[in-house]
Each structure stands twice: as structure tokens, then as C-alpha cells.
Amino acid sequence: MNEEVLYFPKEDIVKATDRFQTPFFLYEEKKLRSNCQIFRDSFKKYFPDFWPLYAIKANNNPEILKIISSEGFGGDCSSESEAWICEKLGIETMYTGNYTTKEEFEFVKNKCLILNLDDLSMLGAVAELGMPETLSFRINPGVGKGFNKDNVFAGPDAKYGIPFEKAYEAYQKARDLGVKHFGIHMMTGTNVPLEESNYFANIVEKLFDIIADIKEKSGIEIEFMNIGGGFGVPYRPEEKSLDMDFVAKSIREVFDKKCKELNLKEPRLLAEPGRWISANAGWLIGKVHIIKDSYKKFVGVDFSSNDMPRPAIYGAYHHVSVIKTKETIEKETVSIVGRICENSDQLARDRELPKLDIGDIVVIHNCGGHAYTMGHNYNGRLRRAEYLIEENGNFRKIRRAETIEDLYKTCEI
Ligand SMILES: Cc1ncc(COP(=O)(O)O)c(C=O)c1O
């Protein structure tokens, strides 16, 4: 059983539920910092000028971003608002959009240090706004992996990146338009299965062949390589954690081998993890308020799939812990459901848990990344508050809960 998955700050959660109205998200600064340090230091050991970026889409709370940035991370932005918040917080960023509009380029251009284009067809819009000196392209290296088919971001079915065979054309065109420094980027899948720890080294190897092809056909030297995010985290207790030292070391070996073999100058390494940094540092916490004996047993909690849509969107598994008001050794198989009018609103299906009673606390694990940010307002449900357990043990509200007025503030009523 993987302790990384099972861990939750039980005493703090009990204190927090006594003090704050449930449901809410709770994050732990200590865990967040430790994840940042492990990731950063694993790579810095083998790549002293490594630049880690945090994928803002995983968690955009300003206080979370301040912590991550204080650990030496820049930001990976994919929208106007992500670029906006990073600029406000003084975080240096790389922008990776896809199918970006000219208006969006205009907005992010002076906010993000590096633009990373998803296709050659975007060069026109960027050139009209003034070509930057440094530019990167997202390449589709032809193969990708993810924990399900929609999480595979490369290969023939993926909407992202430039097909690798045509990459050199994009670089040539950009050089003709005045670009002087070039990077290469890939993001081939998210939550890449953990047994694939050699995956990153293999894909970097492929990227070096693409870099060599670009150099051969255009004479352009790639100065930095961003290997994206996608570093998988265990969601199930029986899954193992990714050994980050092994991942970084195996990439180092590929750098040494390929730079020598292909006679390339070593590019600076960048990466942009999201969930690996913050997923296991956050929990969604609520209480049981309805227990229904139907064809199955359904336990209604005060949060719903709009608060954390991963199980509803792609059947993702999230570990569930319960804190009972009265201890019991009895167990039963139940589904944890919310109040959304969709049958996919089942945060855990047919799960064996300690027998639940009204008022018991339900904790959904791995909710620090791609959780709040994926949430929505369907059924007019409101977004929840977010709290942080600071390193000194104090609680801090880092986002208040939405009100009905917030929901309608863009309308004239
Ligand atoms: C371009 C890009 N970078 C980074 C990430 C972060 O992925 P993960 O949270 O799996 O590390 C994503 C996720 O979708 C992405 O699309």
C-alpha cells in the first residue's frame, strides 16, 4: 500500500471541519514544498541549469502559486488568465496554447517570457504583432501515452503539436521572420502510467532525433528543450510512486548519448509538471448528509462532481478516506454521490468503506491538482472555499466560497 496515496492530515481536517463550513478544499504547504523540492532537486542534480515550470492549469490559486514560485518554479501558461495571474505575481512563464487566437497572442505576448507555438500556421498572427527574438514550437513526436485515450496528447489522433516530419519548416520560417533563439517542446500525455518510468527518457531520445533533423535541414540549433508535464502520480493505494531521481538520471544518460552521437550542443532542460507537484498536497472535504438504500447504497455528500470532475469526465479513480463521528469496524460497499443532475456525479463507485452515518467526514484524496481548476458551475452550483495549512500549522483561507451573486455578476438583473 502506497503511503503517498493514503496520507491525509486527519487531525487538521477534523479541526478544519469544526471551524469551517464544509465542503472545502484543504492544501498542505509542507507537502507542496516537499514535492517542489524533490522534483527540482532531482533534475538539478543532473542538469544544473534546469528550469522547472509549474502547469498553472493544475492549480491556479495565487497563494499556492506563490509557494511554488518561491521554490524556484516559473509558470506554464495556456490561457490569458493564467498569463495574467503569473504577471501579477511576478512569475516568469512560458506560454503553450493550442489553436490560439490572434487576440490571445496579443494579450499574452508581453506577459510571457517565451511563446511556444502549436503550429506553423500561428506564425502569421505572431509576426503581425512583432516577432519575438526567442520562440519555441510544440512538436508531436508521433507517439504519446496517458492514463486513458483522451490523455494521450501526441500521435496521429492528437490535436496538439507540429508533426515531427514537418518541424524543420516551422523553424526555417520563424528564422526568416527574424527569430534568433529557438526551443523545442513536447507534451505527449498526462498522468503517464507509473510503470512507464522509462517513458520520458525514450521520448527525449526521439526528440533529439527531431532536433538533429531540424539542424540538418535548416542549420538551426535548438537552445532549450521543454519536456512538458505528465509525470504520473499514484491515485490508487496499490500503485507505486514515480522515482524522480531515476527519471532525471535516465534523461541525463540520453542527453549524454545523443548530444555526442548527433554532434549537438546540449540544450537547456525545462519541464512543466502539474499534478506531480500539487495533487497529493490537497483534499476535497465534505460531510455525509443523505444515505439512500436503493438498488445499491448511495451516500450523498455535500460536494458534487462539479467540484472535482475527474471521475465524471473520465472515470478517474480517487482514493476516499472517512473520519467517523462514532468509530465502527463494520464495512459496506457504497457509492459516494453529489447533487448534480447527471448520473456521472459519482465520485467513488461501489467502494468498500467503513459504514457511514450522517455527519461523517468524507475526504477525497489527490485534489491539489486538476481538481478545483476543472470544476464548473453546472446546475448553478457554487465553487467552494480553499484553505491552506501553513507550515506553522495555522489555517488560512486562500479563496472564499462563491456566492449566488458571484454567479450572476456578469448579468444585468
Ligand atoms: C501543455 C501542458 N503542460 C503541462 C501539463 C501538466 O500535466 P500534468 O499535470 O499531468 O503534469 C498539461 C496538462 O494537461 C499540459 O497540457
PDBQT file of the ligand as one rigid body, heavy atoms in Angstrom, charges set to zero:
ROOT
HETATM    1  C1  LIG A 501       0.902  21.779 -22.132  1.00  0.00    +0.000 C 
HETATM    2  C2  LIG A 501       0.759  21.115 -20.816  1.00  0.00    +0.000 A 
HETATM    3  N1  LIG A 501       1.776  21.177 -19.946  1.00  0.00    +0.000 NA
HETATM    4  C3  LIG A 501       1.700  20.615 -18.722  1.00  0.00    +0.000 A 
HETATM    5  C4  LIG A 501       0.553  19.926 -18.302  1.00  0.00    +0.000 A 
HETATM    6  C5  LIG A 501       0.542  19.334 -16.940  1.00  0.00    +0.000 C 
HETATM    7  O1  LIG A 501       0.277  17.973 -16.937  1.00  0.00    +0.000 OA
HETATM    8  P1  LIG A 501       0.430  17.158 -15.576  1.00  0.00    +0.000 P 
HETATM    9  O2  LIG A 501      -0.404  17.842 -14.564  1.00  0.00    +0.000 OA
HETATM   10  O3  LIG A 501      -0.078  15.795 -15.912  1.00  0.00    +0.000 OA
HETATM   11  O4  LIG A 501       1.868  17.180 -15.206  1.00  0.00    +0.000 OA
HETATM   12  C6  LIG A 501      -0.541  19.810 -19.186  1.00  0.00    +0.000 A 
HETATM   13  C7  LIG A 501      -1.751  19.090 -18.795  1.00  0.00    +0.000 C 
HETATM   14  O5  LIG A 501      -2.720  18.960 -19.475  1.00  0.00    +0.000 OA
HETATM   15  C8  LIG A 501      -0.431  20.432 -20.476  1.00  0.00    +0.000 A 
HETATM   16  O6  LIG A 501      -1.447  20.369 -21.349  1.00  0.00    +0.000 OA
ENDROOT
TORSDOF 0
